[in-house]
């Protein structure tokens, strides 16, 4: 299986490093392709780089490591190529505030995950994942001992969920499903199960996650 990571900013880079360390093959794509090229060389034989369309075509899973506002333009441009793919959305409803910080770009009751899920073409399989933690925690908490930290995911497609759960495990975390795509808001910034939301920066173990949501671990 091959995972395309579109966008090699902080989150995309952390996810790529974790997956390669877990033995997964990744294809990196970025608007500035030289950044993807450089990271692929750094990560070694399991990583390669390509133009966006080529990366999608060669992959089974596509991680959209992009700002929500960028994804709104990305999907109309590349949507047809996403048919048949598992599309992983780590987005949070935040964007640059023009002052060096970030701001929320959606009302509190709206989920970036549901917006993206509705934009995808029929045949694309949506999974919300990899955005519950900050990019820093995604790097530092991978393969934590003695107990791994949890990464939540949400999807309406059981098969796609199982595939992404395997990737979460390869990335060094324990996967816990929170429900269908309509539960995406719970694991986005400000949500009750988000590190920068109801968890107040805390990382959870599986037992702690189960206690909060009664989730079945996959």
N, C-alpha and C positions, 0 to 999 in steps of 0.2 A: 504494500500500500504506500502511496505517496501523498504527502500533504503540501499543498501550495500555501504559502504565507504571503498575502498581498499587503505590503507595507512593512518596512523594516525600521520603524521607530522603536521606542523603548519597549513597548509591549510585544511587537512582532519579533524583535530581536531576542527577547527573553524566552518567548515561546519556542522559537527556532532552536535556541541553545538547549533548552530542556528536552525537546523532542529528539534531537540528534544524540544527546547523551543517553537517552532511553532506547536508542537503536532504530529510530524512525527516519525514513527518507523524506527530505523536504526540498521543495523548489521555492526559491525566494524571488519575489518580484517587487519592484519599487518604481515610482515615477522617475527618480534619478537612479537609473540602472546600475551606475557605478557603486552605489551603496550596497545593493544586493550582491553584486559581483564580489565586493570586498568581504562581506560577511560569509558568503559561500566558501571562499578560499579559507577563511579563518576556521570554519566549522568542519572542513575536511570532506572525506569521500562520500558521506551520506547527504551532503548538501550540494545543490547546484543553483544557478540563477538563470532567469529567462525573462523575456518580455511578458507582460501581464497575460495576454491571450494565450501564449504558448504554455505558461505556467498552469493556467486553468485546464487547458486541454490535456496536459500530461498528468494531472492529479486526480485523485479520488475524493479528497477532502480539500475544501478551500476555506482558509481562515482570513476573514476580512479585517485585518488589523488597521482599521482606518477610523478617522473621526466620522461621526454620524453624517455631518454635512457633506463630507467627501463621498460617503457611501450612497447618498441620495443621487449623485451624478454617476457613480460607478456602475450601479445596477442597470440603469437604462442603457448604458454603453455596452456592458458585457453580459447582460442578463441571459441571452440565448445560449451563451457558452456555459452557463451554470446549470442548465437542465441536466438532470441525472447525477449531479454532484451533491455531496453533503456540504452545506454551507454553514460554517461556524461564525457566529456573530459575537465578538467580545466587546461590542461598542457600549459606551455609556453616554447619556444625554448631556454631554459637556463639550465645550469648545473654548478657544482662546478668548479672553476678555479684552484683548488689546492693551493690557497693562502688565503683561508678563504672567498672568494667572489664568484661571479657567472659570467659566460660568456655566450654569445649567441652561440648556438650549430648548428644553421642553417644559410644559407645565408639570407639576408634581404628580399628576395622575396619569401621565402618558409615558409609555415605554418605548425606548428606541428599538428594542428587540421586536416588538409587535409591528412597528412601522416597517422595519426591514423585512420581516417575514411576509408582510402583505405586498411588498414591492417585488419579491422574488417571483420568477416565472413558475408556472405549473411544472412539476417534475424536479424542481430543486428541493432538497430536504434540509429544512432549517433546524439548527441547534444553537441555542444560546449557551456560550461557554467561554472560559478563559478570561473573562473581564471582571469577575467578582473581586479579584485581588489587584492591587496596584502592580505596575510593572516591576517595582523594586521588590515587593513581596513574592511575585512570581519567580524572580531570580533567587532571592535569599532563602525562601521557604521550601524550595524543591528538595525532595528526598530528606525531609526533616526527620530526625530521630529523637527519641525512640518511637514516636507516633507521627505518621505523615499528617500534613495539613489537608483539609478538604478543599476541593474545587467543586462548586455546584454547577449543574447544567439543567437546561429545560428544553423540552422538545415534544412534538406530537407524534414523532416517527420513532417507533421502538428500535428498529434496526439501525437507524442513524445514531440514536442515542447510545446504543451498545458500542458502535464504532468510536464515537467521541469519548466514551468512558474509557475505552482502551488507550486512546491517545492521552487522556488525562493521567492515567496510571503510568504510561511511559514517560510523561513529563515530570513525574515525581510526586504526584498528589493522589489522594483518595477521591474518586468521583462519587457524588451524591446527587441524585435527581430530585428536583423540587416540584416537578410536575410538567404540564404542557407549556407551549409557547406563551400562553396567557399569564404564566407565572414569571416571565422574564423580568418584570419590574421589581420583583423581590430581590434579584441578584445584581441589579444595577446600582450605581452610586445613589445613595439615599434610601435604598430598599432595606427591609428589615434583616435580610440575610447577606447584605453587602459589607465588605470590610470597612468601607467608608460610608457607613449608614448605620443601621441598627446594631452592628457588631462593634462599632467604635474602635476600629483598628484591630480587633482580635482575630486570630486564626483559630479555626475550630478543628477538633478531631472528629472522627466519624461518630463516636458516641455522643459528643456534644451536638453535632449536627442533627442526629436522629432525635435527640431529646427536644430540639427546637421544632422540627418539622415532621417527625414520625416517618422519615424517608426510608424507602427500601434501597439499599446500596446495591449497585450493579457493577 
